[in-house]
């Protein structure tokens, strides 16, 4: 068996997070890499564990073209003509 596995260190023992398909007393060589630093959030840790376990897949990267300044200005002008957002919401509620 070769590859990376996720483990947790508990009471002086490294324990795999998932069962390993190995015969009893198999000797392995391990390289310890701390996957988390002090600034890693609990959500980041959970994401990494799920990712390493194969339970989730990373989202594909999507290339987004930058928005032109002229398009931003046109959108701002269109929203500005509608008036304050609170007035728009109140008007929609009155229509219902």
C-alpha positions in Angstrom: 0.0 0.0 0.0 1.4 3.4 -1.0 -0.2 6.8 -0.7 -1.3 9.3 1.9 -3.7 8.6 4.7 -5.3 10.9 7.3 -4.5 10.1 10.9 -5.1 11.6 14.3 -2.7 11.6 17.2 -4.4 10.3 20.3 -2.9 9.2 23.6 0.6 8.7 22.1 -0.7 6.7 19.1 -1.2 7.7 15.4 -4.7 6.3 14.5 -5.9 6.2 10.9 -9.2 8.0 10.3 -10.3 5.1 8.1 -9.6 1.4 8.1 -6.5 0.3 6.2 -6.5 -2.8 4.0 -3.3 -4.2 5.5 -2.4 -7.5 7.2 -1.8 -7.3 11.0 1.8 -6.4 12.0 2.6 -4.9 8.6 5.6 -2.6 9.0 5.3 0.8 7.3 7.5 3.9 6.9 5.7 7.1 7.5 6.5 10.8 6.9 4.8 13.1 9.4 3.4 16.3 7.9 1.3 18.6 10.1 -1.6 19.4 7.8 -2.9 22.1 10.0 -1.3 25.1 11.6 -2.5 27.2 14.6 -4.4 29.6 12.2 -6.4 26.8 10.5 -10.1 27.1 11.3 -12.2 24.1 12.3 -14.1 24.4 9.0 -10.8 24.3 7.0 -9.8 21.2 9.0 -13.1 19.5 8.4 -12.8 20.3 4.6 -9.3 18.8 4.4 -10.4 15.6 6.2 -13.4 15.1 4.0 -11.2 15.9 0.9 -8.5 13.4 1.9 -11.1 10.7 2.7 -12.5 11.1 -0.8 -16.0 12.1 0.5 -15.9 15.4 -1.4 -14.2 16.7 -4.5 -12.8 20.2 -4.9 -14.9 22.6 -6.9 -13.5 23.0 -10.4 -11.9 26.4 -11.1 -14.0 28.6 -13.3 -12.3 31.3 -15.4 -14.3 34.5 -15.1 -13.7 37.3 -17.5 -13.2 40.7 -15.8 -16.1 43.1 -15.9 -15.4 46.3 -18.0 -15.6 49.6 -16.2 -18.3 50.7 -18.7 -20.4 47.7 -17.8 -20.1 48.4 -14.1 -21.2 52.0 -14.7 -24.2 51.0 -16.9 -25.3 48.5 -14.1 -24.9 51.2 -11.4 -26.9 53.7 -13.5 -29.7 51.1 -14.0 -29.9 50.3 -10.3 -29.7 54.0 -9.4 -32.8 54.8 -11.5 -34.9 52.3 -9.5 -34.4 54.4 -6.3 -33.4 53.2 -2.9 -33.5 49.4 -2.5 -35.8 49.7 0.6 -38.4 51.5 -1.6 -38.2 48.7 -4.2 -38.7 46.1 -1.6 -41.7 47.9 0.0 -43.3 48.4 -3.5 -42.9 44.6 -4.2 -44.5 43.7 -0.9 -47.4 46.0 -1.7 -47.9 44.3 -5.0 -48.4 40.9 -3.3 
